[in-house]
Amino acid sequence: MSASSIAERARYLKIASLSLSEGMRSGGFRSCFRGQGMEFDAVRAYERGDDIRSIDWNVTARSAHPYVKMFREERELTVFLIFDVSLSMDTNGGTATKRAKAMEAAALLAFAAGHNASPVGAVTFDRQLISVYKPSTSRDQILSILVSLEHDRASGPGSALSGALAGSARLLRSRSLVVVLSDYRTAGYEKSLALLARRHDVVAARVVSPADSALPVAGLVPFRDPETGIEGLLPTGTAAFRESWAREHREHLARWEQTCLRRGATPLVLSTETDSLRELSAFFAGVRR
């Protein structure tokens, strides 16, 4: 896809993201995750009627008089995208590839952040880091990121998800909303995910397609794993095999969701067959509730 066609598609997504940006207003949105919509400002003497939960006990102990903490709303929300371009993201088991779905979601999030004048940054990775964009409010930043999401290609099998998470943790200075768009077909990233989630609000967005959970009845179907190169035949004509395939997907997805929650990240499943804007809007509305 050329830069001009990306720009054409971007115009539509920029308009579509207006409604999403309303749900990402910094104060209320940040508090959806860990109450970080407010930041400490100062202390003042306790007044009758103040919430005792706001008392600063350290200052109170030193001064022998009660003081309460005062907070101000955080206006700036940095949005950072970690984008998987490994070979498995180009698989197509439905109406679109996982990569195309992830790119649409990334564009909506980036434009929504842009509407709020929030800095946007990103990294792309396959078996190594490819492109890195430090968070910026530059007018050209979002389009530059989208061009990389479209054109960065895997140089070979493998996924450096762990390295991308660790590198992002080192790069980001202030607390940010980090969205990790991947199919998570790798292992060994859990520790890096936990370290990143300690200082940032992390959304682990897993892109799935219909073929992950349901196979058509088509007899023996040849397949090739794009990451390992393993080839074989799937006996889709056997009901037991199809049921086993679907059960394995459900169990694997449930284990992944529990892993994300234990590591401090919020899991989000994005399907290639559903509307990205609707899914993202519903997700953030659900987190607020």
Secondary structure, DSSP 8 states (H G I E B T S, - for coil): --HHHHHHHHHHHHHHTHHHHHTT-HHHHHHHHHSTTEEEEEEEE--TT--GGGB-HHHHHHHSS-EEEEEEE----EEEEEEE-SGGGG--SSSS-HHHHHHHHHHHHHHHHHHTT--EEEEEESSSEEEEEEEE--TTHHHHHHHHHHH---SSS---HHHHHHHHHHH--S-EEEEEEE-----S-HHHHHHHHHHSEEEEEEEE-HHHH---S-SEEEEE-TTT--EEEEETT-HHHHHHHHHHHHHHHHHHHHHHHHTT-EEEEEETTS-HHHHHHHHHHHHH-
